[in-house]
Amino acid sequence: MNHITRTPVPLSPAQLLSDTRRPQHTPAGLVGDTPLLWIGEPFTAAGRGFWTKLEGHNPGGIKDRTALHMVRAARERGQLLPGARIVESTSGTLGLGLALAGAAYGHPVTVVTDPGMEPLMTGLLTAYGAAVELVDTPHPTGGWQEARRHRVEELLAIHSDAWCPDQYNNPDNVAAYAPLAHELVAQLGRIDTLVVSVGTGGHSAGIASVLRTYFPELRVVGVDTTGSTIFGQPAGPRLMRGLGSSIYPRNVAYDLFDEVHWVAAPEAVWAARTLARHHYATGGWSVGAVALVARWAARTLPAEHRIVTVFPDGPQRYVGTVFDDSYCRTHGLLGHLPADDPDEIDHPSEKIVSRWTRCTRIIDPLTNTATGVQQLTIAGVAR
Ligand SMILES: Cc1ncc(COP(=O)(O)O)c(C=O)c1O
């Protein structure tokens, strides 16, 4: 038998490069332009699914975008002097971003955190040259976040030229996400619903505000954790990190949200683990929580409705928690198959929620003084 051997014509370097990311001279150039992945069956119902932006493909995670943008802007304004120290409170992801920004722009970095931060994160931050400051006692009312903020203030007093990005209130944390929104528009063309986790409020505000200019009918679904104060529930114990808060970050753009879902830790664990097993792409608490809500949206909205969600980071940080059987057993997180649908409440003050719950009434607890949070406190049930 005669075989015809064809010699392949080599593609020109220009053609090859058009499908490849360009070589970078600095690690900051590796941030952004992240991939988008379809999540369908078996995680979702047959014929349904959603798109997810994999921000874990940034060197440190989603907050690389924030850190670089905040540092760049502060330097341009003269708020951050050349070589001055950066001091910030973070549960981890922003710390990695700041370590990257510090390396890119030549600033030492101090990260203030609490005992909930995973050993892997402490190890990574230290390896990247950041100083890690651990607070050991939660603030009586503001929890760990408030305790961390106090320590940041002490450090700013010690280092006279130090600068704190204040990710909770700095508008540059929001502005940092315009490129992510533009990437989504370029990647998908049309978006009907955005499902996003909320911590400082930065990425939800930054992405949703830009997407609304392209798609005025865009539905924005916020995802928070039970025990978080952001959307008007009283502060409670929180196992999940990244999303949620025990304070009231001013970067949360309340007017952009159509609804909020509070998700409990066992439900997020189920979703993160199921995604890992069947779709490889997964993450931790916030990924599990947004995936659970996006899965529900994919089943309940019309099939042609295009749903997008953001996975802020990957699974590595959570091998000792979300993906660790003994940790999960200790915290009673295993064996809870989430309900198909969330509970519904009409107002955030209606009751303290302890499982997946949805509310289409969005209130800003700081400006809406007549919220039921106060009533709950008076009734003695708030923690
Ligand atoms: C893993 C993870 N998910 C979600 C969030 C919430 O994002 P944002 O602060 O932009 O609201 C954070 C914030 O730190 C995070 O680290």
PDBQT file of the ligand as one rigid body, heavy atoms in Angstrom, charges set to zero:
ROOT
HETATM    1  C1  LIG A 401     -12.144  34.359  46.946  1.00  0.00    +0.000 C 
HETATM    2  C2  LIG A 401     -12.976  35.603  46.966  1.00  0.00    +0.000 A 
HETATM    3  N1  LIG A 401     -14.230  35.555  46.495  1.00  0.00    +0.000 NA
HETATM    4  C3  LIG A 401     -15.019  36.654  46.495  1.00  0.00    +0.000 A 
HETATM    5  C4  LIG A 401     -14.585  37.859  46.996  1.00  0.00    +0.000 A 
HETATM    6  C5  LIG A 401     -15.493  39.050  46.989  1.00  0.00    +0.000 C 
HETATM    7  O1  LIG A 401     -15.071  39.988  46.029  1.00  0.00    +0.000 OA
HETATM    8  P1  LIG A 401     -15.279  41.561  46.243  1.00  0.00    +0.000 P 
HETATM    9  O2  LIG A 401     -14.397  41.975  47.376  1.00  0.00    +0.000 OA
HETATM   10  O3  LIG A 401     -14.851  42.146  44.943  1.00  0.00    +0.000 OA
HETATM   11  O4  LIG A 401     -16.710  41.797  46.548  1.00  0.00    +0.000 OA
HETATM   12  C6  LIG A 401     -13.282  37.943  47.502  1.00  0.00    +0.000 A 
HETATM   13  C7  LIG A 401     -12.767  39.181  48.077  1.00  0.00    +0.000 C 
HETATM   14  O5  LIG A 401     -11.740  39.229  48.698  1.00  0.00    +0.000 OA
HETATM   15  C8  LIG A 401     -12.452  36.794  47.491  1.00  0.00    +0.000 A 
HETATM   16  O6  LIG A 401     -11.211  36.825  47.963  1.00  0.00    +0.000 OA
ENDROOT
TORSDOF 0
